[in-house]
Amino acid sequence: MRAELNVLGISGSLRKKSTNTGLLRAALQLAPADLKIEIADIAEVPLYNADIATQGKPPAVERIVAKIAAADALVLACPEYNYSIAPALKNVLDWASREPGNKALDGKPVAILGAGGRMASSRAQYHLRQVFVFLDMHPLNKPEVMIGEAADRFDSDGNLTDERSRELIRDLLQNLVIWTRQLNKD
Ligand SMILES: Cc1cc2nc3c(=O)[nH]c(=O)nc-3n(C[C@H](O)[C@H](O)[C@H](O)COP(=O)(O)O)c2cc1C
């Protein structure tokens, strides 16, 4: 039997009722049987600072970078802030990218999802794809999970209620399993 894949979900929004974190919660319910998802808590990760990095990394940084390195794949929920990637998410990638040899991120399969207004986080998602080029990560191309008009698709606690969007996430996770196994020659 093939081994279960361990996926780490990271949301770029820190607020409790975040719709983007809601997408990751939906992913927990919609994942195929051979994929296990953990949602990371990145609230305590400080802004990247090379001086802190050389003194010894803060425990919250050590923890998230170790989880990223150990994961078979990542699922990143990417809110759009000022037409680009929410800083909390970019900050975690920046910390992880400073591991010697980029070993936490190099070659890592990654899927993206995001929720927002009319443009559905699309501009931020394409910026994120550009970052993956430099980091030599392996983004899953499709489906693109861009949930627009979020106010109509989530309840007041940020839980995803829209069936079509849930279907997209189900497809995304199934494709992520296939993609990760292809890359691992599994
Ligand atoms: C600082 C800031 C900048 C934002 N800039 C944009 C933007 O450029 N485009 C957009 O569609 N939404 C923008 N938004 C709205 C967020 O993308 C939207 O509130 C999103 O739902 C937040 O995700 P969350 O529910 O996971 O917290 C911005 C929000 C903040 C706080």
PDBQT file of the ligand as one rigid body, heavy atoms in Angstrom, charges set to zero:
ROOT
HETATM    1  C1  LIG A 201      -4.008  45.456   4.027  1.00  0.00    +0.000 C 
HETATM    2  C2  LIG A 201      -5.079  44.891   3.137  1.00  0.00    +0.000 A 
HETATM    3  C3  LIG A 201      -4.988  45.045   1.783  1.00  0.00    +0.000 A 
HETATM    4  C4  LIG A 201      -5.957  44.495   0.934  1.00  0.00    +0.000 A 
HETATM    5  N1  LIG A 201      -5.804  44.606  -0.403  1.00  0.00    +0.000 NA
HETATM    6  C5  LIG A 201      -6.653  43.975  -1.226  1.00  0.00    +0.000 A 
HETATM    7  C6  LIG A 201      -6.429  43.965  -2.638  1.00  0.00    +0.000 A 
HETATM    8  O1  LIG A 201      -5.471  44.510  -3.133  1.00  0.00    +0.000 OA
HETATM    9  N2  LIG A 201      -7.307  43.304  -3.411  1.00  0.00    +0.000 N 
HETATM   10  C7  LIG A 201      -8.394  42.655  -2.881  1.00  0.00    +0.000 A 
HETATM   11  O2  LIG A 201      -9.169  42.068  -3.630  1.00  0.00    +0.000 OA
HETATM   12  N3  LIG A 201      -8.613  42.634  -1.542  1.00  0.00    +0.000 NA
HETATM   13  C8  LIG A 201      -7.777  43.275  -0.721  1.00  0.00    +0.000 A 
HETATM   14  N4  LIG A 201      -7.982  43.228   0.636  1.00  0.00    +0.000 N 
HETATM   15  C9  LIG A 201      -9.136  42.486   1.149  1.00  0.00    +0.000 C 
HETATM   16  C10 LIG A 201      -8.740  41.085   1.554  1.00  0.00    +0.000 C 
HETATM   17  O3  LIG A 201      -8.131  40.376   0.502  1.00  0.00    +0.000 OA
HETATM   18  C11 LIG A 201      -9.979  40.352   2.009  1.00  0.00    +0.000 C 
HETATM   19  O4  LIG A 201     -10.442  41.011   3.149  1.00  0.00    +0.000 OA
HETATM   20  C12 LIG A 201      -9.781  38.912   2.284  1.00  0.00    +0.000 C 
HETATM   21  O5  LIG A 201     -11.033  38.314   2.429  1.00  0.00    +0.000 OA
HETATM   22  C13 LIG A 201      -9.037  38.696   3.556  1.00  0.00    +0.000 C 
HETATM   23  O6  LIG A 201      -8.932  37.322   3.791  1.00  0.00    +0.000 OA
HETATM   24  P1  LIG A 201      -9.366  36.646   5.170  1.00  0.00    +0.000 P 
HETATM   25  O7  LIG A 201     -10.859  36.576   5.212  1.00  0.00    +0.000 OA
HETATM   26  O8  LIG A 201      -8.735  35.303   5.040  1.00  0.00    +0.000 OA
HETATM   27  O9  LIG A 201      -8.790  37.447   6.294  1.00  0.00    +0.000 OA
HETATM   28  C14 LIG A 201      -7.052  43.797   1.498  1.00  0.00    +0.000 A 
HETATM   29  C15 LIG A 201      -7.137  43.659   2.882  1.00  0.00    +0.000 A 
HETATM   30  C16 LIG A 201      -6.168  44.181   3.698  1.00  0.00    +0.000 A 
HETATM   31  C17 LIG A 201      -6.251  43.983   5.195  1.00  0.00    +0.000 C 
ENDROOT
TORSDOF 0
